[in-house]
Amino acid sequence: MSTASRKKTAASQPEAADRHDLIRVHGARVNNLKDVSVELPKRRLTVFTGVSGSGKSSLVFDTIAAESRRLINETYSAFVQGFMPTLARPEVDVLEGLTTAIIVDQQRLGADPRSTVGTATDAHAMLRILFSRLGDPHIGPPSAFSFNVPSVRASGAITVERGEKSKAVKKSFSRAGGMCPRCEGMGSVTDIDLTQLYDAAKSLDEGALTVPGYKAGGWNYRLYSESGFYPADKPIGKFTKRELHDFLHHEPTRMKIAGINMTYEGLIPRIQKSMLAKDKEAMQPHIREFVDRAVTFTACPDCGGTRLAEPARTSRIDGVSIADACAMQISDLAAWVRGVDDPSVAPLLAALGHNLDSFVEIGLGYLSLDRPSGTLSGGESQRVKMIRQLGSSLTDVTYVFDEPTIGLHPHDIQRMNELLLQLRDKGNTVLVVEHKPELIAIADHVVDLGPGAGAGGGTVCFEGTVADLRRSDTVTGRHLDDRAKVKDKVRTPTGTLEIRGADTHNLRNVDVDIPLGVLVVVTGVAGSGKSSLVHGSIPAGAGVVSIDQSGIRGSRRSNPATYTGLLEPIRKAFAKANGVKPALFSANSEGACPNCNGLGVVYTDLAMMAGVATPCEECEGKGFEASVLQYRLGGRDISEVLAMPVTEAEEFFGAGDARTPAAHTILGRLADVGLGYLTIGQPLTTLSGGERQRLKLATHMADKGGVYVLDEPTAGLHLADVEQLLGLLDGLVDSGKSVIVVEHHQAVMAHADWIIDLGPGAGHDGGCVVFEGTPEDLVAGRATVTGRHLAEYVGA
């Protein structure tokens, strides 16, 4: 063959490297996936859809992204891997064509009270450098502007050895930090109501302490009753000044109590360290209730809530301190940074300006850098994580998003679509788990999983273009073009809940009457003040049941039965039927298999290698002792009952020998929120985001209250599930409850009896009520952004 013909043949054949343009998944069996095989095009936008619990996250996050991350971790040395999370290879036969995966999920940024939007991103670090260079007066390095770094001074003698001689040299050390010494960088100080800590009329021997966890006879209690600093049989109200100081404020002291070494300190510092140092949202409900009752949080009088020491507050650039800068709305701060002109820090100003512009571009310009990260919603947290990716020069990576439209008004979804398309057009593969039809519409490729949820899902029902999906007979295809109708007839309110002068966050002295006995939807663009109005201004307590977006906390020992309280009546029913103790029927108590401690699996730690979980040989994965499984109720043992789906268990406990009204009621609530397919003993760690939200809703439906406040209950719900949710909300209202929903979904707006629309914009451009009335009036007027989008949705 001639050289020319060889060149011609080579030119007609693609290069070997160019053939790898697909991510191939064959035989995926993670969680409920049933030998799923898909081929995903690279450098395209692929959307995964399907009902909640159909297996979308199992395929995208637990298979594709998890294997990519595991393979990257394996490139590090064994020493480094020992410090990294160990990941097992997903259950899949073939995974080919993977690229580096960058996961942008809905996990909250963390509830650390020291974490803010500024510290969670690079913005605060760059601001600190800027002020350390240009601040007047100059107070020190960047650490002098950090509220997490205390100022330290020390002096003493050190011994310097030179040759055979040694010499004592005096040395001093100092480090300039920006932490306010009064509040230790927290921004708030606490004032404790002593009457909530103890009963002054009682002695310690009589059980005077009323703090949770300080039960008479327990170690916490014995620390005080047996300390010897004051008489335990003397009423606390009659303590001398010295005795009361030792009881409440004594410095830490080592001592022996009942032969055990313990550290004694005053009750107040002990409570501050054990309870008040934690984020309030992370506390157990009974601890949070105690803190609400006993503690008041007020802005630190020394720093005014800025968290910063005086030098950091007085060093300024053009009259602006770092505290002022962090308190600005980010869109305003970006404009201020562009106005700072100094060639010596030009690269820093460019990087900081780009970072702040990314906030604005992604729709978070209404935030401020001093906003605690624990107060961000799941959607806001996810968008904050996206900021790092927007200016990235990386290409040919795989970006994985989990419902990026959560928390976004229809007006903001278009902007999110543009950002996802930008990432794709830079040469990246974008994988998105999503339910919103507005985002599904821009997909290059769609994978629809189902047909049902849990055991009824886990298969690929459709793979192809959006146009083909519309023509398909899948659940998603049939509901993709669903459009709700505005209610013809709305309910009549039974009363009103008055809010006057609401000024939480960006609200501008809002006065509004929320009608009771009807379905009220509070809407508006992201950052307009919806949550501030509903969660910050509606008086909590009497009759108000608030169901927010905070995640369910649970380990692999937790399951729907333990979380909802369902296990308690089941255990008692088994105990009564067999004449034994209820504790035998808990895998976390006396009935646990001794070999696996009730887990059903035995974990083997392999250091930097992924740990291995093998089914327990003694209990065969059931988690219970063999003797416990001999006891039966209605012909089933406890492990068989926990393996039942909710619908089967509801029928089982509804009639016959196993009839248990308390269990039947809880199971009915789970079925009402669309979790009938869920196995009652399934670990909480395996549930999807939408399933956890509905599980939380089912639990709160038992709370006694006349007003239910829900924060975006459609989060994680498929188009087909929204209809069931609306039926549930109608059921609550028809039973005499008042339901207030913070929501962006147009179907929920159209179904409302009354709409309160906030805006007109976000941050300081919002905070006003721009519309109050029925959905019909909102659509007819089209005077607000929400009105125009709702009119377009219903085809008016």
ZAMARLUM-320357 format. One record per residue (C-alpha): x, y, z. Coordinates in steps of 0.2 Angstrom, whole numbers, plus 5000, padded with zeros to 4 digits. Example, Ala and Ser with C-alpha at 12.3 -4.5 7.8 and 13.67 -1.06 7.14 Angstrom:
! ZAMARLUM-320357
506249785039 506849955036 
END
This chain:
! ZAMARLUM-320357
500050005000 500750174995 501050315008 499650415001 498350275002 498850235020 498650425025 496950425016 496350265026 497050335042 496050495039 494450405036 494650305053 494350405069 495750415082 495650285095 495550415109 493950495100 492950335102 492750365120 491250475119 490050375130 489850335149 489350155149 488450075164 487949895163 487149785177 486949925190 486149845206 486449985219 484949995231 483349965221 484149965204 483849805194 485249765182 485149945175 486149975159 486250145151 487450235138 487650425142 488350545129 489850645135 489850835133 487950835134 486650885146 485750725153 484250735164 483750595175 481950585180 480650475188 479550465203 480350495220 481150335225 481350265208 483250245208 483850415200 485050455214 485650275216 486150275197 486850445196 487650485214 487850305221 488550225205 489250345192 489850485204 490350365218 491450255206 492250415199 492750475216 493350305222 494550285207 495250465209 495550425228 496550265223 497750375213 498350445230 499650355241 499050225254 499550355268 498450485261 497050365258 497050325276 496450505280 495050505266 493350425267 493350245261 492250205247 491750025241 491549985223 489650005218 488749845213 488949855194 489649745181 490349875169 490750065171 491750135156 492150305150 492050395167 492850565169 493150665185 491550695194 491150855203 489650825214 488550975218 487150905230 485950975242 486850935258 486751085269 488351175271 488451135289 487651205305 489251255313 488751425321 490551495316 490251465298 489551605287 489251625268 490951715267 491951585276 491051435267 491651515250 493351605246 492551775248 492951815266 494751755265 495051875250 494252015259 495351985274 496851995263 496252155255 495952245272 497652185279 498452265264 497452425262 496552445279 496852615288 497552605302 498552445298 498252315312 499152165306 499052015294 497351935287 497151835304 496852005312 495152015303 494651835306 493251815319 493851635322 495551685327 495851745345 497251865349 498651785358 500051855369 501451755378 503151775385 504451665394 506151595394 506851475381 508451375382 509551395367 510951265366 512551315356 513951185356 514251135374 513451295381 511651325385 510851495388 509151555394 508451685382 506851785385 505551775371 503851845368 502551795356 500951875350 499751845336 498451965331 496651895329 495051975325 493951875337 492851975349 493451925366 491651955374 490651835363 492151735356 491751765338 489951705339 489151875337 487851845351 487951815370 486751715381 485751755396 485151605406 483551605416 484151525432 482351475437 482351355422 483951265429 483351225446 481951235459 482651345472 481451285485 482151105484 483851035489 484950935477 484450775487 482650815483 482950825464 483151015462 483951015445 482751025430 484051025416 483750885403 485050745406 485250795424 484050665431 484250625450 485450475452 486350505435 488150545434 487850725429 486750745444 487950655456 489350775450 488450915459 487550825474 489150735479 490450875475 490650925493 490651115489 488951135497 487751035507 486650925496 485250925509 485051115509 483851205498 484751295484 483751455488 484651455505 486451435499 487751565505 488551685492 490051575491 489051405490 487951485475 489551535466 490351365468 488651285462 488451405447 490151465442 491551365449 493151345438 493451165431 494251055445 494750875445 493950765459 493350585462 491450545463 491050365468 492950315465 492850385447 493950535441 492850675435 492950855431 491850975441 491351145435 489951265438 488251225431 488151375420 489851355411 489451165409 487851195401 488651325390 489951205384 488751055382 487251135375 487451315369 489051285359 488051175347 486951245333 485151255339 484451165323 485651015327 484950985345 483750855350 481950915351 481850905370 483550995372 483051135359 481451155369 482451185385 483651305377 482151405370 481351415387 482951445397 484151545386 483951715377 485151755363 485551935361 486852025350 488552045358 488552225366 490452245363 490452205344 488652235340 488452065333 489852085320 490951945329 492552055327 493652135340 493852325340 495452345329 494652245315 493052355316 494052515315 495252475301 494352545285 494552565267 493652715260 492652725276 492052545275 492652415288 492652235285 491152215296 490252345285 490752245269 490152085275 488452155280 488152225263 487052135251 488252045239 487752135224 488152305232 489752235239 490252185221 489952365216 491052425230 492452315226 492452375208 492652555215 494252515225 495752565214 497452515219 498752435207 499652345222 498152225224 497452225207 497452035205 496552015222 495252135217 494952045200 494751875209 493651945223 492552045210 492351885199 491851785215 490551905220 489851925202 489651735202 488451755217 487451875207 487451775192 486851625201 485451715209 486151735226 486551925225 485351955239 486351865252 487651945263 489351865268 488951875286 487451765284 487651605295 487751455283 486651355294 485151465289 485351435270 483951325262 484451165253 484351255236 485351405242 486751285249 486851195232 486951355222 488351425234 489351265230 489051295211 489951465213 491651375213 491251295197 490651445187 492351525184 493351355183 494451325168 494251135169 493451045154 492950865151 492350835169 490650775174 489650885184 488250805194 486750905201 485350855212 483850955208 484651125206 482951215204 482451175222 482051345230 481951435214 480451545207 479951505189 480751675185 482451615191 482451435183 482851515166 484451585174 484951415181 484651335164 485851455156 487151415169 486951225166 487151255147 488651355150 489551215159 489051095145 489651215131 491351225139 491551035135 490850955151 489650815154 488250875165 487150755174 485550825182 484250735193 482750845191 480750845191 480451025184 479851015166 480651185163 482351105165 481950935157 481551035142 483351095139 484050915140 485050835126 484650665133 483350605145 483450445156 481750405164 481750275179 480350185186 478950135183 478650155202 479550185218 480550075230 480449885224 479249945210 480650055202 482450025198 482249995179 482550115164 480750155157 481450275143 483050335136 483050465122 482650645118 481350765126 480250755111 480250565111 479850565130 478350675127 477750535115 478150395127 476850315138 477950325154 477350415170 478450565166 477950575148 476150575152 476350715166 477650815157 476350935150 475250935165 474451105168 473351145183 471851255182 471551395193 470151355206 468451415201 467851425219 468851455234 468551415253 467951555265 469151595279 468651555297 469751695304 471351785301 473151775308 473751955310 475552005307 476052185310 477652275308 478652115302 480452175300 481452005300 482952015288 482352115273 480552135277 480052315277 478752335292 477552215283 475752215289 474752065282 473251965287 473451775284 471651695282 471351545293 470451385288 471051395270 472551345260 473751495259 475251495247 476651625251 477651645235 478951765227 480651765219 482051675229 482651805243 481051905243 480651875261 479451725261 480351625274 480751775285 478851815285 478251635288 479551565300 480151735307 478551825310 477151705313 477151675332 477751505336 476951405350 475151395352 474351295338 475751315325 476651165318 478151205307 478851085295 480351155287 481751085275 482951035288 483650865285 483150705294 484550645305 484750465307 486050325306 485950155298 485050095314 483650215311 482150175300 480450235296 479750125311 480950205324 480850375317 478950395317 478750305333 477850155324 479050025332 478450065350 476649995347 477249855337 478449805351 477049815364 475849715353 477249575351 477549575370 475749565375 475449425362 476849325369 476949375387 478749435386 479649605387 479449735373 481349765373 481649595365 480849665349 482049805346 483649775336 484449915346 484049835363 483949665371 483349575356 484849615346 485949485338 487549475349 488649445334 488149595324 487349705337 485749715328 486349785312 486149625302 487849645294 489649635301 490849775296 492649735293 493749885293 495249875280 496050045284 496250135268 495350005258 493450005257 492749915272 491749755269 490049725275 489549545275 487849475281 487849415299 487949225298 487149195315 485549295312 485549285293 485449475291 483849485302 484649575316 483749485330 484249335341 483549165335 482549155352 481649315348 481149255331 480149115339 478849245345 477449285333 476049405330 474749365317 475849225311 477349335308 478949365317 479649535321 480949525306 479549485294 478549625300 479949755298 480149685280 478449735275 477949885264 476850015272 475349965263 475549775268 475849825286 474349945286 473249795281 474149675293 473849785308 472149845303 471249685307 471349505314 472449445328 473749575324 472549725325 473449865333 472550035331 474050145336 475250065323 473850065310 473550255312 475450295309 475450175294 473950265287 474850435288 476350365279 475250295265 474350465264 475950555260 476350425246 477550315255 476550155254 477950065245 479250105258 479849955269 479550005287 481249925292 482250015278 483750115285 483450305284 485250325275 484550235260 483050355258 482950485244 482750675248 480950675243 480550525254 481350595269 480350755267 478750665266 479250555281 479450705291 477750775285 476950615290 477750625307 477150805310 475350765305 475150685322 475550855330 474150945339 473951115331 472751215321 474051295309 475251195298 476651295290 477551195276 479151255267 479151195249 478351025252 478550985233 480450975234 480950805228 479250765221 478850705204 477550785193 476350635196 476650655215 476150835216 474350795213 474350675228 475150805239 473750935234 472550805240 473450785256 473450975259 471550985255 471250845267 472150945281 471151095277 469451005276 469850925293 469851105300 471651145299 472451305292 473851265280 475151395275 476351345261 477951425256 478051365238 478551405220 477651265211 476351335200 475151195202 475151225221 474851415218 473451375206 472651265219 472751395233 471251485241 472351635244 474051695238 475251815246 476551865234 478151955240 479452055231 479652135219 481452075219 482651995231 483652055246 483452245248 482352255232 481152135241 480252125258 478552195252 476952115249 476552155231 474952055230 473651975241 472151885234 471451735225 472451645211 471151705199 471451885203 473351855202 473251785185 471951915179 473052065185 474751995179 475552145189 476852035197 478251925191 477351775199 475651825191 476451825174 477251655176 475651585183 474651655169 475751575157 475751405166 473851395166 473651455149 472651605153 
END
